[in-house]
Structure formats: structure tokens, C-alpha cells
Amino acid sequence: MQRDSLDSSQDVNHLTTENILTILIVRIFSYGTVMPKPKKERFVRVPPPVVLFRPIGIPSSQLCQVVLLLDEYEALRLVDHEGMDQSRAAAELGISRATCARILESAHRKIAGAVVNGCAIKIEGGSYRFSRNRLRCLDCGNIWETGFDEIRAALQCPTCGNPNVIDLAERAGQRGGPYRGGMGPRTGPRVDRPPGPGGRHGGWER
């Protein structure tokens, strides 16, 4: 009688352990199927005029590459170039100040690593939204801003009148609408040009 009681107790404990293991396994697999929360879109005023910087004199096969996301580029532009404080820059980006600080720190780390290690810097990707677009004339180099609803009418350089222009939002990897962006393909050949006045055209992709 005592042995039967012990056997029954062991069976209950055994079943309880199996049930616990089953619950844990189900939870682990269910967590793996949960979709992550989408990253909030960051506001970028206009596309960058250049999307690739690379050292001169290093073959492409030997060149490392650092990817600078569009929100990281915009944080650099607002804080380091425009001189905004991080609170105002965060408001422009549509994020919190703490998030802006993390983005800026990441951008600084990437650029420092690229300069120290001699890597190319490629600007693309991330979760962002352009407020306005930019076009660039491939003949005279003029760059001008335009709204996304004005692109058809603006496909002619206002300086030289040439229609040979490039859409910089597309070059930055825009996809999914007239102003939203992400990891998209870029078009156009990669070329190396000699430096112009002030190094403006040196070693970048047009």
C-alpha cells in the first residue's frame, strides 16, 4: 500500500515535470514567432548630395566599407554641421533626446572607424522619411530642392536647362512611396572623378 502511494506520487511529479517542460518549449517557440516592433520612422529633411565616400588609391577588392544609416547622417547634419543641440535635433528627427544621443554616438563611432581603418563610407538604409527631395544636374553639378509632387516639372536644371538630372532620393535608396525610405537598390555607374575646387567632386559616386 505504501509502495503504491510512492509510485503514484512519483507519477504525479513526473507528469508535473513533463508539463512544465512542455509549457517552456511552447513559450520559447512562440516567442520566436512574435514579430518585432517596427522601428519608428525618423524625419530626414532632404537626401544627402553624396552617398559614397571612398579612399583614393585602394582597389575595391581590398576596401572595407562602413554603412552610415540615413538617420545617423541626419543627426550628424543637424548637430555637427548645423550646430543644433541634441534636444532640438531630436525634435527635428521626431525621436527622443536619448535616442538622438545613441544615433549620434553610433554615427561618430562609424566615421571614426572608417577614417582610422581606411574604409569607404556608404550612406543608405534605416527607417526614415524625406520631407523634400533633391535633384542634381549631371552636366553642371547644380543641386536644388523640390517637393515630391513637383519632380515631374523639375526634371530640368534651373541653371543650365539640361534635362540630364538625377533623383537623389532614389540614389539614397528610397522605396515604398514618394518619401519613405529603406534598404533599396541604387542605380547609376560608380565613377572616380579627380578632385574639383575645394575637393568637392573628389572620389565620390555621382
C-alpha positions as CSV (number, residue, x, y, z in Angstrom):
1,M,0.0,0.0,0.0
2,Q,2.9,2.3,0.9
3,R,4.7,1.4,-2.3
4,D,1.6,2.2,-4.4
5,S,1.3,5.6,-2.7
6,L,5.0,6.3,-3.5
7,D,4.5,5.2,-7.1
8,S,1.5,7.4,-7.5
9,S,3.4,10.4,-6.0
10,Q,6.3,9.8,-8.4
11,D,4.0,9.6,-11.4
12,V,2.4,12.9,-10.4
13,N,5.8,14.5,-10.0
14,H,6.9,13.1,-13.4
15,L,3.8,14.4,-15.1
16,T,4.2,17.7,-13.5
17,T,7.8,18.0,-14.8
18,E,6.8,17.0,-18.3
19,N,4.0,19.6,-18.2
20,I,6.4,22.3,-17.1
21,L,8.9,21.4,-19.9
22,T,6.1,21.4,-22.4
23,I,5.0,24.8,-21.4
24,L,8.5,26.2,-21.5
25,I,9.1,24.7,-25.0
26,V,5.8,26.1,-26.3
27,R,6.7,29.6,-24.9
28,I,10.2,29.5,-26.4
29,F,8.9,28.7,-29.9
30,S,6.0,31.2,-29.5
31,Y,8.4,34.0,-28.6
32,G,10.4,33.2,-31.8
33,T,7.4,33.8,-33.9
34,V,6.4,37.2,-32.4
35,M,7.1,40.0,-34.9
36,P,9.4,42.7,-33.5
37,K,8.0,46.2,-33.0
38,P,8.7,48.2,-36.2
39,K,11.3,51.0,-35.8
40,K,9.8,54.4,-35.8
41,E,10.4,56.4,-38.9
42,R,12.9,59.3,-38.5
43,F,12.4,62.5,-40.4
44,V,15.2,63.5,-42.8
45,R,14.8,66.9,-44.4
46,V,16.5,66.1,-47.8
47,P,18.6,63.3,-49.3
48,P,22.4,63.6,-49.0
49,P,24.1,65.0,-52.0
50,V,26.6,62.1,-52.0
51,V,26.0,58.5,-50.9
52,L,29.6,57.1,-51.1
53,F,32.9,58.3,-49.9
54,R,36.0,56.2,-50.5
55,P,39.7,56.5,-50.1
56,I,41.7,57.1,-53.3
57,G,44.3,54.6,-54.4
58,I,42.9,51.4,-52.7
59,P,41.4,48.7,-55.0
60,S,37.7,48.0,-54.4
61,S,38.5,44.3,-53.7
62,Q,40.7,45.4,-50.7
63,L,38.4,48.1,-49.5
64,C,36.3,47.7,-46.3
65,Q,33.0,49.5,-46.1
66,V,31.0,51.2,-43.3
67,V,27.3,51.8,-43.7
68,L,26.0,55.1,-42.3
69,L,22.2,55.0,-41.9
70,L,20.1,57.9,-43.1
71,D,19.0,58.8,-39.6
72,E,22.7,58.8,-38.5
73,Y,23.6,61.1,-41.4
74,E,20.7,63.4,-40.4
75,A,21.8,63.5,-36.8
76,L,25.3,64.5,-37.9
77,R,24.0,67.1,-40.2
78,L,21.8,68.7,-37.5
79,V,24.2,68.6,-34.6
80,D,27.7,68.7,-36.0
81,H,27.0,70.7,-39.2
82,E,24.1,72.9,-38.3
83,G,25.2,73.3,-34.6
84,M,21.8,72.3,-33.1
85,D,21.7,71.0,-29.5
86,Q,20.6,67.4,-29.2
87,S,17.1,68.3,-27.9
88,R,16.3,70.4,-30.9
89,A,17.8,67.8,-33.3
90,A,15.7,65.1,-31.7
91,A,12.6,67.1,-32.3
92,E,13.6,67.5,-36.0
93,L,14.1,63.8,-36.3
94,G,10.9,63.0,-34.4
95,I,12.6,61.0,-31.7
96,S,13.5,61.3,-28.0
97,R,16.7,63.1,-27.0
98,A,18.1,59.8,-25.6
99,T,17.6,58.1,-28.9
100,C,19.2,61.0,-30.7
101,A,22.2,60.7,-28.5
102,R,22.5,57.0,-29.3
103,I,22.2,57.6,-33.0
104,L,24.8,60.4,-32.9
105,E,27.2,58.2,-30.9
106,S,26.8,55.4,-33.4
107,A,27.5,57.8,-36.3
108,H,30.6,59.2,-34.7
109,R,31.9,55.7,-34.0
110,K,31.3,54.5,-37.6
111,I,33.0,57.6,-39.1
112,A,36.0,57.4,-36.8
113,G,36.4,53.7,-37.6
114,A,36.2,54.4,-41.3
115,V,38.8,57.2,-41.2
116,V,41.2,55.2,-38.9
117,N,40.9,51.9,-40.9
118,G,40.7,53.5,-44.3
119,C,37.2,52.2,-45.1
120,A,34.6,53.6,-47.6
121,I,31.5,55.2,-46.1
122,K,28.2,54.3,-47.7
123,I,25.1,56.3,-46.8
124,E,21.9,54.2,-47.1
125,G,19.2,52.3,-45.2
126,G,17.4,52.7,-41.9
127,S,13.8,53.7,-41.2
128,Y,13.4,57.3,-42.4
129,R,11.1,59.7,-44.2
130,F,12.3,62.5,-46.5
131,S,10.5,65.8,-46.1
132,R,11.7,67.1,-49.5
133,N,13.7,65.8,-52.4
134,R,16.9,67.0,-54.1
135,L,17.9,66.8,-57.8
136,R,21.4,67.1,-59.2
137,C,22.4,68.1,-62.8
138,L,25.0,65.7,-64.2
139,D,26.3,68.4,-66.5
140,C,26.9,71.5,-64.4
141,G,26.7,69.9,-60.9
142,N,23.9,72.1,-59.7
143,I,21.8,70.7,-56.8
144,W,18.4,72.0,-56.0
145,E,15.4,71.1,-53.7
146,T,12.0,70.1,-54.9
147,G,8.8,68.7,-53.4
148,F,8.0,65.1,-54.4
149,D,4.9,66.3,-56.1
150,E,6.9,68.7,-58.2
151,I,9.5,66.2,-59.5
152,R,8.0,65.8,-63.0
153,A,8.0,69.6,-63.5
154,A,11.5,69.9,-62.0
155,L,13.4,67.4,-64.3
156,Q,15.3,70.2,-65.9
157,C,18.3,72.0,-64.4
158,P,17.3,75.6,-63.5
159,T,20.9,76.8,-64.0
160,C,21.8,75.3,-67.4
161,G,18.4,74.0,-68.6
162,N,19.7,70.5,-69.2
163,P,17.4,67.6,-68.5
164,N,20.2,65.2,-67.6
165,V,19.4,65.2,-63.9
166,I,19.5,62.5,-61.2
167,D,16.9,62.0,-58.3
168,L,18.9,62.0,-55.1
169,A,16.1,60.3,-53.1
170,E,16.3,57.3,-55.4
171,R,20.1,57.4,-55.2
172,A,19.8,57.2,-51.4
173,G,17.8,54.0,-51.6
174,Q,14.2,55.4,-51.4
175,R,11.4,52.9,-51.7
176,G,7.8,52.4,-50.6
177,G,6.3,55.7,-51.6
178,P,7.3,59.2,-52.6
179,Y,9.2,60.0,-49.4
180,R,9.7,56.9,-47.3
181,G,12.9,55.0,-47.5
182,G,14.7,51.9,-46.5
183,M,17.2,49.4,-47.8
184,G,16.7,49.9,-51.6
185,P,18.8,49.4,-54.7
186,R,20.8,52.3,-56.1
187,T,21.2,52.9,-59.8
188,G,23.9,54.5,-61.9
189,P,27.5,53.7,-62.5
190,R,30.3,54.1,-59.9
191,V,32.9,56.5,-61.2
192,D,36.1,58.1,-59.8
193,R,36.5,61.8,-60.6
194,P,39.5,63.9,-59.9
195,P,39.1,66.5,-57.1
196,G,37.5,69.7,-58.1
197,P,37.7,73.1,-56.4
198,G,37.9,72.5,-52.6
199,G,37.7,68.8,-53.2
200,R,34.0,69.0,-54.0
201,H,34.0,66.2,-56.5
202,G,36.9,64.1,-55.3
203,G,36.4,60.3,-55.0
204,W,32.6,60.1,-54.8
205,E,29.9,58.4,-56.7
206,R,27.6,60.5,-58.9
